Structure formats: structure tokens, C-alpha cells
Amino acid sequence: MDNKVCFVTSFWLGERRMESPIYKEDRLYFLKKQIELLQTKKHNLSKIIFNFNIIPEHYSYISKILN
């Protein structure tokens, strides 16, 4: 039997109640950190899904997200 594991994580690019200075500078900071972690740590994930809660103000980030 194949062990398949799907990892789903959601991202919000808007303002947060407690923002770190790094996040204020780069709204994609948490996405970049998640990708870095997945690339550097050993895992057995067979599927990774990034979910984004997007509002019209965030449309400018879509092309950056896809890159």
C-alpha cells in the first residue's frame, strides 16, 4: 500500500493583528519560508497545495506567487 500524504496550507496576504517588520516589507514572506522549509527538510508528502485567500487588493501578487 502506498502511503500518500497531502499537505494543505493557506495564506493570507493582508494586514495582520500582529505584523512582523519582515512581513510588512514582503507580503510573500511566509510563502517563501514555507517553500524554503519544504525544499530543505526531508518529507514524504506526495502532494502540496497552497491555498490563497485573495481579495482584489492582492491581485498584483498573483504573478509573483506563481513564479
C-alpha positions as CSV (number, residue, x, y, z in Angstrom):
1,M,0.0,0.0,0.0
2,D,1.4,3.4,-1.0
3,N,1.4,6.0,1.8
4,K,0.3,9.2,0.2
5,V,0.2,12.4,2.3
6,C,-1.3,15.7,1.1
7,F,-0.2,18.9,2.8
8,V,-2.6,21.8,2.5
9,T,-1.7,25.3,3.8
10,S,-3.5,28.6,3.5
11,F,-2.0,32.0,3.1
12,W,-3.4,35.5,3.7
13,L,-1.6,38.5,2.2
14,G,-3.5,41.2,4.0
15,E,-2.9,43.0,7.2
16,R,-2.4,41.0,10.4
17,R,-3.2,41.9,14.0
18,M,0.5,41.4,15.0
19,E,2.7,42.0,11.9
20,S,6.4,41.4,11.9
21,P,8.6,44.0,10.2
22,I,9.7,41.4,7.6
23,Y,6.1,40.7,6.6
24,K,5.3,44.4,6.3
25,E,8.2,44.6,3.8
26,D,7.4,41.4,1.9
27,R,3.8,40.1,1.9
28,L,5.1,36.8,0.4
29,Y,7.5,36.2,3.3
30,F,5.5,33.3,4.8
31,L,5.1,31.7,1.4
32,K,8.8,31.9,0.8
33,K,9.6,30.5,4.2
34,Q,7.2,27.6,3.7
35,I,8.7,26.7,0.3
36,E,12.2,27.0,1.8
37,L,11.3,24.6,4.6
38,L,9.7,22.1,2.2
39,Q,12.8,22.2,0.0
40,T,15.3,21.8,2.8
41,K,13.6,19.3,5.1
42,K,13.0,15.6,4.3
43,H,9.4,14.7,4.0
44,N,7.2,12.1,2.4
45,L,4.5,14.4,1.0
46,S,3.0,13.2,-2.3
47,K,1.0,16.4,-2.9
48,I,1.4,20.0,-1.6
49,I,-1.4,22.5,-2.0
50,F,-1.0,26.2,-1.3
51,N,-4.4,28.0,-0.8
52,F,-4.6,31.8,-1.0
53,N,-7.4,33.9,0.4
54,I,-7.2,36.6,-2.2
55,I,-9.1,39.9,-2.3
56,P,-8.9,42.4,-5.2
57,E,-6.2,44.4,-3.4
58,H,-4.0,41.3,-3.6
59,Y,-4.3,40.7,-7.3
60,S,-1.0,42.3,-8.0
61,Y,0.7,39.4,-6.1
62,I,-0.7,36.6,-8.3
63,S,2.1,36.6,-10.8
64,K,4.7,36.7,-8.0
65,I,3.0,33.8,-6.3
66,L,3.0,31.7,-9.5
67,N,6.7,32.3,-10.0
